[in-house]
Amino acid sequence: MCQEGGEAREDCGSREEWTLLFWTSLAVIVPVILTLWCSAQRSKRKTYMKEFFRKSKHGWHYTDLFNKPTYCCVCSQHILHGAFCDCCGVCADEQCLRRADRSLPCKEIMAPSRPDGSTEHRWVRGNVPLASYCAVCKQQCGTQPKLCDLRCVWCQTTVHDDCMDGLEDAETCDLGEFHSLIIPPHYLYLVNKLRRRHPDEFTKLGASCGSSWTPVLVLANTRSGNNMGEALLGEFRTLLNPVQVFDLSELTPSKALQLCTLLPPGRVRVLVCGGDGTVGWVLDAIDAMKLKDQDQFIPRVTILPLGTGNDLSNTLGWGAGYAGEIPVEQVLRNVLDAEVVKMDRWKVQVASKGVYFRKPKVLSMNNYFSVGPDALMALNFHAHREKTPSFFSSRIINKAVYFLYGTKDCLVQECKDLDKRIELELDGERVVLPSLEGIIVCNIGYWGGGCRLWEGMGDEPCPPTRVDDGLLEVVGVFGSFHCAQIQVKLANPVRLGQAHTVRLVLKNSTMPMQVDGEPWAQGPCTITITHKTQTFMLYHSTEQTDDDDDESSASEPESPAPHDSPSPRG
């Protein structure tokens, strides 16, 4: 009996163990299966959405959470997630998306004007911008918890539903505050109808847009610096004609700038949203326009700094970096008020020794050329960014990585005895070098992410610098620690001179080099830097701080000219 009772208890215990094992396995397997199924459904939905968005005339973007109270423009219900068009502002939940795409038209990039030559308002109901006010009663719009009030997608005028009948010129849209920057849809419609596309014809058509019409093209690099490019593209599409806003990850600058050839010569401005490398890419595309005999269509270039260093932007008065501290509307106002200045561009020719049948490497330079510790930091940074690009998505992280590589070089000193490995000539005259680790050849006033390199501490008199004088400033540094001292104004660089032509001969070994932040390792070679061309840039004059005034007065007398120190040359 005892034996039978023991066997029964063992059977019961075994069943409990199997039951526990079953439920434990079920508790593990079911969530895994559900997760895999949800992931597959999400991937399937994402693929469907991507294909749907690609075929749509709207600029749809999907979001999992709207950042303000939002209502579906089809069913008028409050929605937390769904799709929105960054061109016209239409919002819809997932169930109403297809209906919204069919029934709610987007901004028309090309359309005929009315018989009197004016443009009609294009109203979108609901989801008006926060803190917007009615054009009739001057009271705030969008305050009711429902789909209400109207906004014109061109002039950005907002009006209450009840005030619509009282709006003056309710049928005529003047394109709003930025009418002088917008390419009107009727202009492109008329250009498309032209039988003879000649600059004179574009000038005649442009006259109908006003004498102050200076259309702007926006070219944004969505991979620059802190990855703000994609959000900025949407904001610019909202304010401008979507046809004048380009994503450089989808279209090259050369193709984007062909729109300039359909606009009145000499009037176009280009806003480059990106770092110094992106600006150089666009300026190279402009040089290519000159080779195609399109000189008269060359635009004026301005910068919205999204990169890490942004030295060219700083030199031209556009700041050391943009992080959304001012609204996009103010950016466009600054573009309207900017002055046109000329800037030198330079040709860097690298002829490797012992290679006689290969053409020399030719690069364009806007900012600076360097050999030594700062080029080594750029080379190490570039190598690691190529391996893990997602890690380098913040301007702060990028600068921290630069700092770490600079600290490492202070200990290792990979570029020491540079003066024994290299020869320097300025305008054909040999320069005797002290014991240096680096040589920097500058075209602009700023270097290294905001440092006025040529001026240094500002306690010594030095020749004035300009962006259009056809001269390069050549300085030397004793190492990474010396570079850091210069950046915090605790030391001066070794000023080697100014020249129209710079020649460097690397006699032996391999050294790190860079042009405008693009680094490489270079063996024995001869480097020749000569003047290439001048380009038109836009300079933004800002109010100076007391520190800036003190620094500029210590270095040289100021001139009101926009490209004198401390303006475009720092």
Stockholm file with secondary structure:
# STOCKHOLM 1.0

chainA/1-570         MCQEGGEAREDCGSREEWTLLFWTSLAVIVPVILTLWCSAQRSKRKTYMKEFFRKSKHGWHYTDLFNKPTYCCVCSQHILHGAFCDCCGVCADEQCLRRADRSLPCKEIMAPSRPDGSTEHRWVRGNVPLASYCAVCKQQCGTQPKLCDLRCVWCQTTVHDDCMDGLEDAETCDLGEFHSLIIPPHYLYLVNKLRRRHPDEFTKLGASCGSSWTPVLVLANTRSGNNMGEALLGEFRTLLNPVQVFDLSELTPSKALQLCTLLPPGRVRVLVCGGDGTVGWVLDAIDAMKLKDQDQFIPRVTILPLGTGNDLSNTLGWGAGYAGEIPVEQVLRNVLDAEVVKMDRWKVQVASKGVYFRKPKVLSMNNYFSVGPDALMALNFHAHREKTPSFFSSRIINKAVYFLYGTKDCLVQECKDLDKRIELELDGERVVLPSLEGIIVCNIGYWGGGCRLWEGMGDEPCPPTRVDDGLLEVVGVFGSFHCAQIQVKLANPVRLGQAHTVRLVLKNSTMPMQVDGEPWAQGPCTITITHKTQTFMLYHSTEQTDDDDDESSASEPESPAPHDSPSPRG
#=GR chainA/1-570 SS CHHHHHHHHHHHHHHHHHHHHHHHHHHHHHHHHHHHHHHHHHHHHHHHHHHHHHHCSSCEEEESSCSSCEECTTTCCEESSEEEETTTCCEECTTTHHHHHHHSCCCCSSCCCCTTSCBCCCEEESCCCTTCBBTTTCCBSSCSSSSCCEEETTTCCEECTTTGGGCTTTTCBCCGGGTTTSCCHHHHHHHHHCSSCCHHHHHHHHHTTCTTCCCEEEEECTTSTTSCHHHHHHHHHHHSCGGGEEETTTSCHHHHGGGGGGSCTTCCEEEEEECHHHHHHHHHHHHHHHHTTCGGGCCEEEEEECSSCCHHHHHTTSCSCCSSSSCHHHHHHHHHHCEEEEEEEEEEEEEETTCCSSCCEEEEESSEEEESHHHHHHHHHHHHHHHCGGGCCCHHHHHHHHHHHHHHHHHHCTTTTHHHHEEEEETTEEECCCSCSEEEEESSSEETTTEETTTTTSCSCCCCCCTTSSCEEEEEESCHHHHHHHHTTSSCCEEEEEESCEEEEECSSCEEEEETTEEEEECSEEEEEEEEEEEEEEECCCCCCHHHHHHHHHHCCCCSSTTSTTSTTC
#=GC SS_cons         CHHHHHHHHHHHHHHHHHHHHHHHHHHHHHHHHHHHHHHHHHHHHHHHHHHHHHHCSSCEEEESSCSSCEECTTTCCEESSEEEETTTCCEECTTTHHHHHHHSCCCCSSCCCCTTSCBCCCEEESCCCTTCBBTTTCCBSSCSSSSCCEEETTTCCEECTTTGGGCTTTTCBCCGGGTTTSCCHHHHHHHHHCSSCCHHHHHHHHHTTCTTCCCEEEEECTTSTTSCHHHHHHHHHHHSCGGGEEETTTSCHHHHGGGGGGSCTTCCEEEEEECHHHHHHHHHHHHHHHHTTCGGGCCEEEEEECSSCCHHHHHTTSCSCCSSSSCHHHHHHHHHHCEEEEEEEEEEEEEETTCCSSCCEEEEESSEEEESHHHHHHHHHHHHHHHCGGGCCCHHHHHHHHHHHHHHHHHHCTTTTHHHHEEEEETTEEECCCSCSEEEEESSSEETTTEETTTTTSCSCCCCCCTTSSCEEEEEESCHHHHHHHHTTSSCCEEEEEESCEEEEECSSCEEEEETTEEEEECSEEEEEEEEEEEEEEECCCCCCHHHHHHHHHHCCCCSSTTSTTSTTC
//
